[in-house]
Amino acid sequence: MEPTLLDHCLRTRCKFGYDTKQISNMDEIDQTLTQIPSTARVAASNNIASHLTNREYLYILPLGIKNADFIVFYLTPSQPADSLEIDKKLVEKLNNDPHYHVVSEKGILIIFKKVYAEI
């Protein structure tokens, strides 16, 4: 059977939907994402989720926020305007929520971690 486009993308990390002008250093982005524990549940913007597919629990925003240990945003202007606005509002909401804190902010890549109450 001949490989499909999806097979190719899974092997080579196709970057559909990415604005390459916004990605100055993909290796740095991947390195930043490796700081998230492999067992963590993650909710991510659709445009960065392909870099997190090697985990058991991955949600595409806005789904999964309540279940996620980490929330990852990649706020690129090349994403649809309505999606970008939704993501920006979620970032603002999480910035004001004491149950979350920013663990990494590198330009348009923002990672939040859920803060669990100590018992």
Rosetta constraint file for C-alpha pairs under 8 A:
AtomPair CA 3 CA 7 HARMONIC 5.84 0.50
AtomPair CA 3 CA 8 HARMONIC 6.85 0.50
AtomPair CA 4 CA 8 HARMONIC 6.40 0.50
AtomPair CA 5 CA 9 HARMONIC 6.21 0.50
AtomPair CA 6 CA 10 HARMONIC 6.11 0.50
AtomPair CA 7 CA 11 HARMONIC 6.37 0.50
AtomPair CA 8 CA 12 HARMONIC 6.09 0.50
AtomPair CA 8 CA 14 HARMONIC 7.82 0.50
AtomPair CA 9 CA 13 HARMONIC 5.10 0.50
AtomPair CA 9 CA 14 HARMONIC 4.65 0.50
AtomPair CA 10 CA 14 HARMONIC 7.25 0.50
AtomPair CA 13 CA 50 HARMONIC 7.27 0.50
AtomPair CA 13 CA 51 HARMONIC 7.65 0.50
AtomPair CA 17 CA 47 HARMONIC 6.64 0.50
AtomPair CA 17 CA 78 HARMONIC 7.48 0.50
AtomPair CA 17 CA 79 HARMONIC 7.09 0.50
AtomPair CA 18 CA 22 HARMONIC 7.88 0.50
AtomPair CA 18 CA 23 HARMONIC 7.95 0.50
AtomPair CA 18 CA 47 HARMONIC 6.71 0.50
AtomPair CA 18 CA 78 HARMONIC 6.98 0.50
AtomPair CA 18 CA 79 HARMONIC 7.80 0.50
AtomPair CA 19 CA 23 HARMONIC 6.96 0.50
AtomPair CA 19 CA 76 HARMONIC 7.43 0.50
AtomPair CA 19 CA 78 HARMONIC 5.74 0.50
AtomPair CA 20 CA 24 HARMONIC 7.52 0.50
AtomPair CA 22 CA 76 HARMONIC 6.67 0.50
AtomPair CA 25 CA 29 HARMONIC 6.62 0.50
AtomPair CA 26 CA 30 HARMONIC 6.16 0.50
AtomPair CA 27 CA 31 HARMONIC 6.01 0.50
AtomPair CA 28 CA 32 HARMONIC 6.11 0.50
AtomPair CA 29 CA 33 HARMONIC 6.26 0.50
AtomPair CA 29 CA 109 HARMONIC 7.70 0.50
AtomPair CA 30 CA 34 HARMONIC 6.33 0.50
AtomPair CA 30 CA 51 HARMONIC 7.08 0.50
AtomPair CA 31 CA 35 HARMONIC 7.12 0.50
AtomPair CA 32 CA 36 HARMONIC 7.96 0.50
AtomPair CA 32 CA 104 HARMONIC 7.78 0.50
AtomPair CA 33 CA 51 HARMONIC 7.87 0.50
AtomPair CA 33 CA 52 HARMONIC 7.69 0.50
AtomPair CA 34 CA 38 HARMONIC 7.91 0.50
AtomPair CA 36 CA 40 HARMONIC 6.89 0.50
AtomPair CA 36 CA 70 HARMONIC 7.52 0.50
AtomPair CA 38 CA 54 HARMONIC 7.95 0.50
AtomPair CA 38 CA 55 HARMONIC 6.10 0.50
AtomPair CA 39 CA 55 HARMONIC 6.79 0.50
AtomPair CA 39 CA 56 HARMONIC 7.22 0.50
AtomPair CA 39 CA 57 HARMONIC 7.99 0.50
AtomPair CA 40 CA 55 HARMONIC 7.87 0.50
AtomPair CA 40 CA 57 HARMONIC 7.29 0.50
AtomPair CA 40 CA 68 HARMONIC 7.57 0.50
AtomPair CA 40 CA 69 HARMONIC 5.89 0.50
AtomPair CA 40 CA 70 HARMONIC 7.09 0.50
AtomPair CA 41 CA 55 HARMONIC 7.90 0.50
AtomPair CA 41 CA 56 HARMONIC 7.49 0.50
AtomPair CA 41 CA 57 HARMONIC 4.81 0.50
AtomPair CA 41 CA 58 HARMONIC 6.11 0.50
AtomPair CA 41 CA 67 HARMONIC 7.05 0.50
AtomPair CA 41 CA 68 HARMONIC 4.70 0.50
AtomPair CA 41 CA 69 HARMONIC 5.14 0.50
AtomPair CA 41 CA 70 HARMONIC 6.48 0.50
AtomPair CA 42 CA 57 HARMONIC 6.26 0.50
AtomPair CA 42 CA 58 HARMONIC 4.96 0.50
AtomPair CA 42 CA 59 HARMONIC 6.14 0.50
AtomPair CA 42 CA 64 HARMONIC 7.83 0.50
AtomPair CA 42 CA 68 HARMONIC 4.90 0.50
AtomPair CA 42 CA 69 HARMONIC 5.95 0.50
AtomPair CA 42 CA 70 HARMONIC 4.89 0.50
AtomPair CA 42 CA 71 HARMONIC 5.70 0.50
AtomPair CA 42 CA 72 HARMONIC 7.34 0.50
AtomPair CA 43 CA 58 HARMONIC 5.72 0.50
AtomPair CA 43 CA 59 HARMONIC 4.37 0.50
AtomPair CA 43 CA 60 HARMONIC 5.53 0.50
AtomPair CA 43 CA 61 HARMONIC 5.79 0.50
AtomPair CA 43 CA 62 HARMONIC 7.67 0.50
AtomPair CA 43 CA 63 HARMONIC 7.12 0.50
AtomPair CA 43 CA 64 HARMONIC 5.72 0.50
AtomPair CA 43 CA 65 HARMONIC 5.93 0.50
AtomPair CA 43 CA 68 HARMONIC 5.69 0.50
AtomPair CA 43 CA 70 HARMONIC 6.45 0.50
AtomPair CA 43 CA 71 HARMONIC 4.80 0.50
AtomPair CA 43 CA 72 HARMONIC 6.30 0.50
AtomPair CA 44 CA 48 HARMONIC 6.58 0.50
AtomPair CA 44 CA 49 HARMONIC 5.49 0.50
AtomPair CA 44 CA 58 HARMONIC 7.43 0.50
AtomPair CA 44 CA 59 HARMONIC 6.30 0.50
AtomPair CA 44 CA 60 HARMONIC 5.21 0.50
AtomPair CA 44 CA 61 HARMONIC 5.42 0.50
AtomPair CA 44 CA 71 HARMONIC 5.62 0.50
AtomPair CA 44 CA 72 HARMONIC 4.51 0.50
AtomPair CA 44 CA 73 HARMONIC 5.88 0.50
AtomPair CA 45 CA 49 HARMONIC 6.08 0.50
AtomPair CA 45 CA 60 HARMONIC 5.94 0.50
AtomPair CA 45 CA 61 HARMONIC 5.33 0.50
AtomPair CA 45 CA 62 HARMONIC 7.92 0.50
AtomPair CA 45 CA 72 HARMONIC 6.35 0.50
AtomPair CA 45 CA 73 HARMONIC 5.15 0.50
AtomPair CA 45 CA 74 HARMONIC 6.22 0.50
AtomPair CA 45 CA 87 HARMONIC 7.51 0.50
AtomPair CA 46 CA 50 HARMONIC 7.70 0.50
AtomPair CA 46 CA 60 HARMONIC 5.73 0.50
AtomPair CA 46 CA 61 HARMONIC 6.85 0.50
AtomPair CA 47 CA 74 HARMONIC 6.74 0.50
AtomPair CA 47 CA 79 HARMONIC 7.53 0.50
AtomPair CA 48 CA 52 HARMONIC 7.45 0.50
AtomPair CA 48 CA 72 HARMONIC 7.79 0.50
AtomPair CA 48 CA 73 HARMONIC 7.32 0.50
AtomPair CA 48 CA 74 HARMONIC 6.10 0.50
AtomPair CA 49 CA 53 HARMONIC 6.56 0.50
AtomPair CA 49 CA 58 HARMONIC 7.76 0.50
AtomPair CA 49 CA 60 HARMONIC 7.01 0.50
AtomPair CA 52 CA 58 HARMONIC 7.25 0.50
AtomPair CA 53 CA 58 HARMONIC 6.86 0.50
AtomPair CA 59 CA 63 HARMONIC 5.93 0.50
AtomPair CA 59 CA 64 HARMONIC 5.22 0.50
AtomPair CA 59 CA 65 HARMONIC 7.84 0.50
AtomPair CA 59 CA 68 HARMONIC 7.81 0.50
AtomPair CA 60 CA 64 HARMONIC 7.07 0.50
AtomPair CA 61 CA 65 HARMONIC 7.12 0.50
AtomPair CA 61 CA 87 HARMONIC 7.97 0.50
AtomPair CA 62 CA 87 HARMONIC 8.00 0.50
AtomPair CA 64 CA 68 HARMONIC 5.88 0.50
AtomPair CA 65 CA 71 HARMONIC 7.03 0.50
AtomPair CA 68 CA 114 HARMONIC 7.49 0.50
AtomPair CA 69 CA 113 HARMONIC 5.86 0.50
AtomPair CA 69 CA 114 HARMONIC 5.20 0.50
AtomPair CA 70 CA 111 HARMONIC 6.80 0.50
AtomPair CA 70 CA 112 HARMONIC 5.49 0.50
AtomPair CA 70 CA 113 HARMONIC 4.49 0.50
AtomPair CA 70 CA 114 HARMONIC 6.12 0.50
AtomPair CA 71 CA 111 HARMONIC 5.69 0.50
AtomPair CA 71 CA 112 HARMONIC 5.06 0.50
AtomPair CA 71 CA 113 HARMONIC 6.49 0.50
AtomPair CA 72 CA 109 HARMONIC 7.31 0.50
AtomPair CA 72 CA 110 HARMONIC 5.84 0.50
AtomPair CA 72 CA 111 HARMONIC 4.55 0.50
AtomPair CA 72 CA 112 HARMONIC 6.46 0.50
AtomPair CA 73 CA 87 HARMONIC 7.17 0.50
AtomPair CA 73 CA 91 HARMONIC 7.88 0.50
AtomPair CA 73 CA 108 HARMONIC 7.53 0.50
AtomPair CA 73 CA 109 HARMONIC 5.68 0.50
AtomPair CA 73 CA 110 HARMONIC 5.13 0.50
AtomPair CA 73 CA 111 HARMONIC 6.40 0.50
AtomPair CA 74 CA 108 HARMONIC 5.44 0.50
AtomPair CA 74 CA 109 HARMONIC 4.58 0.50
AtomPair CA 74 CA 110 HARMONIC 6.55 0.50
AtomPair CA 75 CA 79 HARMONIC 7.82 0.50
AtomPair CA 75 CA 84 HARMONIC 6.43 0.50
AtomPair CA 75 CA 87 HARMONIC 7.23 0.50
AtomPair CA 75 CA 88 HARMONIC 7.45 0.50
AtomPair CA 75 CA 108 HARMONIC 5.00 0.50
AtomPair CA 75 CA 109 HARMONIC 6.61 0.50
AtomPair CA 76 CA 84 HARMONIC 7.43 0.50
AtomPair CA 76 CA 108 HARMONIC 6.53 0.50
AtomPair CA 77 CA 81 HARMONIC 7.50 0.50
AtomPair CA 77 CA 84 HARMONIC 7.09 0.50
AtomPair CA 79 CA 83 HARMONIC 6.68 0.50
AtomPair CA 79 CA 84 HARMONIC 6.17 0.50
AtomPair CA 80 CA 84 HARMONIC 6.19 0.50
AtomPair CA 81 CA 85 HARMONIC 6.16 0.50
AtomPair CA 82 CA 86 HARMONIC 6.24 0.50
AtomPair CA 83 CA 87 HARMONIC 6.21 0.50
AtomPair CA 84 CA 88 HARMONIC 6.12 0.50
AtomPair CA 85 CA 89 HARMONIC 6.18 0.50
AtomPair CA 86 CA 90 HARMONIC 6.25 0.50
AtomPair CA 87 CA 91 HARMONIC 6.20 0.50
AtomPair CA 88 CA 92 HARMONIC 6.27 0.50
AtomPair CA 89 CA 93 HARMONIC 6.11 0.50
AtomPair CA 90 CA 94 HARMONIC 6.08 0.50
AtomPair CA 91 CA 95 HARMONIC 6.04 0.50
AtomPair CA 92 CA 96 HARMONIC 6.48 0.50
AtomPair CA 93 CA 97 HARMONIC 6.30 0.50
AtomPair CA 94 CA 98 HARMONIC 7.95 0.50
AtomPair CA 94 CA 100 HARMONIC 6.07 0.50
AtomPair CA 94 CA 101 HARMONIC 7.59 0.50
AtomPair CA 94 CA 112 HARMONIC 7.82 0.50
AtomPair CA 95 CA 100 HARMONIC 7.11 0.50
AtomPair CA 95 CA 101 HARMONIC 6.87 0.50
AtomPair CA 95 CA 102 HARMONIC 7.59 0.50
AtomPair CA 98 CA 115 HARMONIC 7.75 0.50
AtomPair CA 99 CA 114 HARMONIC 5.73 0.50
AtomPair CA 99 CA 115 HARMONIC 4.87 0.50
AtomPair CA 99 CA 116 HARMONIC 6.95 0.50
AtomPair CA 100 CA 112 HARMONIC 6.16 0.50
AtomPair CA 100 CA 113 HARMONIC 5.49 0.50
AtomPair CA 100 CA 114 HARMONIC 4.48 0.50
AtomPair CA 100 CA 115 HARMONIC 5.36 0.50
AtomPair CA 101 CA 112 HARMONIC 5.39 0.50
AtomPair CA 101 CA 113 HARMONIC 5.54 0.50
AtomPair CA 101 CA 114 HARMONIC 6.72 0.50
AtomPair CA 101 CA 115 HARMONIC 7.09 0.50
AtomPair CA 102 CA 110 HARMONIC 7.19 0.50
AtomPair CA 102 CA 111 HARMONIC 5.79 0.50
AtomPair CA 102 CA 112 HARMONIC 4.37 0.50
AtomPair CA 102 CA 113 HARMONIC 6.33 0.50
AtomPair CA 103 CA 110 HARMONIC 7.98 0.50
AtomPair CA 103 CA 111 HARMONIC 5.75 0.50
AtomPair CA 103 CA 112 HARMONIC 5.64 0.50
AtomPair CA 103 CA 113 HARMONIC 6.35 0.50
AtomPair CA 104 CA 109 HARMONIC 7.79 0.50
AtomPair CA 104 CA 110 HARMONIC 5.80 0.50
AtomPair CA 104 CA 111 HARMONIC 5.15 0.50
AtomPair CA 104 CA 112 HARMONIC 7.21 0.50
AtomPair CA 105 CA 109 HARMONIC 5.80 0.50
AtomPair CA 105 CA 110 HARMONIC 4.46 0.50
AtomPair CA 105 CA 111 HARMONIC 6.39 0.50
AtomPair CA 106 CA 110 HARMONIC 6.45 0.50
